[in-house]
Amino acid sequence: MKFENLLSSGYNFSKNEYSEELGYILFNSMLLFNLLLLVSATVLRLYESNYYQALFDTFYIIVSVAAFVVARLSRAYFVMTFYMLVLVSYLLITFSFARGNNPVGGIGWYFILLMTVVFIRGYKEGMVFFLISVFTVMGAGIYAGYSLVQNFIGIMPFVVAYFFIRFYEKRNTSFRNIIEAQKNLYAYQARHDKLTNMPNREFFFEQFDRILEAKQSCEERMAILFIDIDNFKAVNDTYGHQVGDEVLIETSRRLKVELSEGDLLARFGGDEFVILVKDMESLEGMLSRFSATMQEPIVTQAKALTVTFSMGVALCPDHGNTETELLGYADEAMYKEKKEKQRSLS
């Protein structure tokens, strides 16, 4: 069995479950680390003939192993197992601290539990546990007859832990903001065309699916426009791909300017653009404006080029109710128009 599977309890996590997977890894790492230390401590206790403390450590080993096994039975048991271990550890360490002669005995385990809560369950729960731990340690110290100085020494690790956590939170705020910004950037780049900065095919299909689902509850008509630049290959072959890129960028800009609110423009790839028109009342005027704006020459570094385009229109629900039907109809209509242009020129 791979070590990463051991730490994640052997479960598979999706990309959106990064926090959950991290919680499993932290929880199991804590258990394995605790078990390693406890076994070592138990051996030393037995060597020193401290059988009482060795028995205490052995019981805690059994509890930790049980928690490790239960956590692997089902993902639904994770939170329950976590709190079970925290509760048992808290009770056992408090009892040991109150019975011991060393006022700092067991503080290390309190510290581990506090940090575990902070990193696995969140900052607020960690702070609640911090306050509970401080009062518990002081109460146990008073019960055991410790002096004020001894009690102060007992709660010092928690004060240190508190300031450490506060420092950690402030220190990582900017780091988390950078990560979040990078995530947003990657998500944006994955759904937008790099050249034109327009939504790409993936983004269009996501939005189209949502619109179609919403449309089932209302009688809203819409249209799909499939646009292809005529003879675009000739532009690339004659003037080079840089000029072709300029044509694509300017074409996408002109198309975007003519959109109404709620419409969606996407570059499907190459010289193909698709527009989702939700405002059917503006469709006719939009088509006229498209034709007019595309008749104006596109000024490139090589020369001013007059670009024409072919377009296919699919109406919903007239020509279909699914994205496959509508896009297929619009694509076919566009190619029919392109072929008619070629026949008229020949």
N, C-alpha and C positions, 0 to 999 in steps of 0.2 A: 504493500500500500504506500502510495506517495505521501510524503510528509505534509504537503499542502492540503491533501484530502483529509489527513488526520486532524489538522488544525481547523478545517472548515466543517468538521463532523461528517465528511463524506458526501455532502449535498452539493448540487449544482445550483449556481446562482446566475441570474440574468445580469446584463450590463446595468440595468436600473436598480439592482439590489446590492450596490457596492457597500452601502452602509451596513446592511444586514450581514453580508459576508465578512466585513471587517469586525463586526461584533462577535461573530462566531470565532474568528481567528484570535481575537484578543482574549476571549473567554477561555478557549482551550489552551492558549499559550500560558495564561495565568495558572490554569490547573496543572499543566505539565511542569511549570517552573516551581509551583508550590510543592508538588509531589516530590520533585527532585530534592528540594531543600528539606522537606519533612523526613524523607528517608535518611538523608545524611544526618539530620538532627537526632533522629531516633537511634541510629547506630552510636552516635556520640553519647546519648543519654544512657544507653545500655553499658557502654564502656565505662562511664562514670558511676554506674550502679544507681542511677536516678530513675528507678522503675516507674515511679508515679508520673513523671513528665514523659517518659517513653510510652507509657500506656495512653496518655493524653494525645501525643503525637500520632500514635498508631490509629486511634479512633478517628482523628482528623484525616488521616490517609484514606481510611475506609470511606468516609463521607465524600472526599474529593473524587475517589475512583467511581463511587456510585453516581455522583453528579456528572462525571465525564461520560459514563455509559448511558444515563438517562437522556442527556442532551443529544446523543446520537440516534435515539429511537425515532424522534420526530422533531421537525422544525418547530412545531407548536409547543414543545416542551422547553424551548430555550429560556424564555423569560422566567418561567416557573422554576427551572433548575437553577438559574442564576440567583434568584432571591432566596431559594432554599439554602444554597451554599453560603450566601452572605449572612443569613439569619443564624445558621448553625455556627458559622465561624465567629460571629459577633458574640453569641452566648458563651461559647467555649473559651474564647480569649478573655472575655470579661471575667468569667469564673476563675480562670488561671491567673489573671492579673490580681484579682482580689485575694487569692490564696497565696500568692508568691511573696517572697521576701525582697525581690528586686522591683522597685517602682517602675522601671522601664520595661519590665518583662511583658511581652505580647504587643508592645507598641508597634513594632515592625509589621505585625500582621494587620493591625488596625490601618496602618498607612497603606498597605497593599490593597485592602478592601476599599478604602477611600478612593485611591487612584483608579481601581477597577470600575467603581461606580461612575466616576467622572468620565472615563474614556469609553465605557460601553453604554451606559444608560443616559449620560448627559450631565451637563454642568450643574443644573438646578438640583437634581437628585444627589449629586456629589456634595453640594453645599449643605443640603439637609442632613446627609450622613455625617458631614464634618461636625455640625453642631451637636448631633446626637452623640457622636464619639467623644467629643470634648466633655460633655456633661457626664457621660458614662464613666470615662476614665477618672474624672474628679470624684464622682460618687463612689466608685470602687476604691479609690485612694483613701477617701474619708472613712469608708467602712473598714478598710484594712489598717487604719490608724497612721497613715502616712502624714508627714508634716507638710506645711504649705510649700516649702521648697521642693519636696519630692513630688507633690502634685503638679507644681509648675513644670518640673522636668518631664513629668508624664504627658502633659499636653503640648509641650514644645514641638514634637514632630507634626502635630496637626496644624499648628500655626505656620510652620515651615511649609507644610503641604498646601495650605490655603494660599499663601503668597506665591508659591510655585505655580499653582493652577491659574491664579490671576495673571501672572506673568505669561504663562503659556497661552491663555486666551487672547491677551492683547498682542502678543508676539505673532500669533497665527492668524489674526484677523486680516491683515494685509495679504498674507499668503493665501488664505481661503478666497479673498476677493480676486486675486490673480487667477487662481484655479477656476473660479466661477466665470470670470471673463473669458478664459481660454475655452471653457466648455461651451459658452455661448457663441464664441467665434467659430469653433469647430462645427457646432450645430448649424450655424448660419452658412458656413462654407459648404457643408454637405448638402444643403438644400438650395443653393444658389449657383448660377453659372458664373464661373470665374471671369470670363471675358466681359460680359455685358452687365454683370451684377444683378441679373434678373432671376426670379425663381426658376428652378430647373424642373425636369420631368418628375422627379421624386416628390418635390414640394407640391407640384400641381396635382398629382394624384392624391396626395394626402388631403389637400383642401377640397378637391372634387368629391372624394368619398364623404367627407363631412357634410358638404352641401347637399349631396344626394340623400344622405340619411335625414337631414333636417327637412328636405323637400317632401318626404313621405307624409309629413303631418300638415302640409299646406299645398294648395294648388298654385304653385309659383312656377312660371315658365322661364326658361333660360336658353342660351344659345352657346354653341361651341364654334369658334372660328379657327380653322387650320390654315396657316399662312406659310407660303414657301417662296423665297426670292427666285425670280426667273434668271436662268443662265448664270448662277452664282459661281459655278465651276470655271466658267470662262473668265470671270473677274480674277479669281485666284491664279489661273494659268497665265493670264496676260500681265497683270500688274503685281502679282505676288500675294502671299498670305497676309502680310501686314496691311495692305490696302483692303483685302477682303475682311480683315478684322475691323477696320474702320467702318466699312459698310454695315457690318453686323451691329456694331455699337450704335451707330446713328439710326439704323432702322429700328432697333429696340427702343431707343429714346423717343423717336417719333410715334411709335405705337403706344408707348406708355403715356405720352402727353394727351392722347385722345381718349383714354379710358375714363369711364364714369366711376363714381365711388362704389366700391363693392366688386368691381370687375377684377379679373386676375389674368396677368400676362406671364407666360413662361416660355423660355427657350428650350425646345425639345432636343436640340442638337443640330449641328451643321447650320443650315440656313432655314430651319423650320421653327416657327413660332406658333403657340396656341393661346387663344384668348377665351376665357370664360366670361360671358356677358350675362349679368343677372338682371339688368334694367332693360327689358325688351323694348320699351318705348323709345330708348335712345339708340337702338341697333341701327336703324336705317341712316340716321344722321352720322353715326360713328363710321359706317362703311363709306359714306361719301367723304368724310374728312380724311379717312385713311387713304383713299384714292388720290385726293387732292394733295396731301402732304408728301406722298411718295412720288409725285410727279416733279417735285422740286429736286434739282440735282444735289447729290451728296458730294461735298468738297472733301477730297482726300489729298494726301501728300503727292500723289501722282497726277491726278486731274479731277475735274468735276464729272461725276458719273450719274447718269439718269438710270434709276433702278426701278424695275417693275416687279410685280409679285402676282402670284396666283392664290386664290382663296377658296376654301370650301366651308360651307355653313351647315351646321346640324342644329335642329331645334328640338328641345325637350318639352313635351313628350312626343312630338310629331314623328321624330326619326329614331326614337329609342328612349329607354329609361335607365340604361347602365352606361358606365364610362366606355366599355368596349363597343357598344352599339353606336354611341354618339361620336366618339373619336374615329371609329371606322367609317362612318357615313361622311363625316367632314373631310377625312383624308381622301376618300374616294372622290368626293365632289371637287376637291382641290386638284387632283390629278386629271380629272375630266376637263377642267378649265385649262390646265396647262397644255394638254394634248390638243385642245381646240385652238389655242394660240399657235402652237407649232404647225398645225394644218393650215391655218390662215396665212402663215408666213411662207409656206412651201409652195 
